[in-house]
Amino acid sequence: MSEPIRVLQVVTYMGRGGLETMLMNYYRNIDRDKVQFDFLTHRDERWDYDDEIESLGGKIYHLPKLNPFSKNYLNALDKFFKEHKEYQIVHCHQDCLSGVVLKVAKKNGVRFTIAHSHNANQDKNLKYLIKVFEKRKIPKYADKLFACGDEAGRWMFNTDDFEVLNNAIDTDLYAYNKEKADKVKKEFGIENKFVVGHVGRFNPQKNHEFLIDVFNEIQKVKEDSVLMLVGDGDLRPEIEKKVRDLGLSDKVIFTGVRSDVNDLMQGMDVFLFPSLYEGLGIVLIEAQAAGLKCIISDNIPKDGVLTDDVTCISLTQSPIVWANEILKYQEYKRANNKEIIKKANYDIKNNAKKLEQFYIENARG
């Protein structure tokens, strides 16, 4: 048997974020006898998915933090590609800075390069201005442009010449199961509670400050409500302090990073997603697959709205308005949305087969 094509996935690190979870969904479902993933990361630490990557046959390489103005970084990147001529395909997930990596890859003879957009915006600071300048270079060095949705593609590439690669999921894992829901509620001691849930990194984009304000209004009306926050991140201590200051510590559950998000969603009653922006929001696809009522901000691209379970509200509306909308769904009857998600082409098995074939065709030249 011939060796598989090895595709280099360039990322920041492989924690349990949206793009990383999307990559792992594809990695688990491709035929690894034909296509194998390796990962070039920009952190020294080990992360959540590293053990699984290595168990699946993937290699993990480490570089310093990506800095387009650092000679040390650029020299390290150049050295890496000089020493690793085995990669015919490089698939870069570094958003606006993807051109930095792909330029060096092309210089060192990589046959086929891919830039992949996972966001439709960035936090606006000095780094944002640098990234906006850098993203103009991406089409020059990328042979293929992928995006998680239409808005993410247009924002990143300033062209319609890109292809949407769906943030597909394993629908079997998320289909609503009452036994699992009861088990989760028992685990956390929240039986007979109204559970509002959220999954996401604690960073400005996810808007946790507003999320806590909304829940504070919910619990004023419905005392037996709880908030489940799944994830971790730099802003978690600030949010924990806000929860304490509002006297909500006994009503807010910080689960940390979990490998069983599909099960935790079974135990939620409403999914709250007030992000300032998203490329798509893979957790929104997951929540709909779980049959959850989803209350989301109108800043989230509509590409990810696949069912009638989603209600969009403007972030200009007050937390009270959001809370009142959520409280309408205390007795929401959850449906099995598996076939709807599949029909919308968000099931991982079909999507993984297409990506696998894409890699094979382009590795041949």
Disulfide bonds with the S-S distance in Angstrom:
none
